Amino acid sequence: MNFIRFSDLCAQGRAQGQRVFIRADLNVPQDDSGAITEDTRIRAS
């Protein structure tokens, strides 16, 4: 499978002047009340 990286698009100038939508599915763990119990993935992104 071939992936296009955003950093590559920027380096090529193909993202300049464009609106970009990036979806990040972080799957953070939550407790029974819905509070996030570990936010490492959020802080890293």
C-alpha angles and dihedrals in degrees: 000000000000118000127198110218120212090225089058092051090050092049090052091048091239093124096048112120091004130119109236128199115199120188116203119188102196100171095208118190117252134190125233093277092053097254116143109250099186121029101177093113092050094049092046093053 
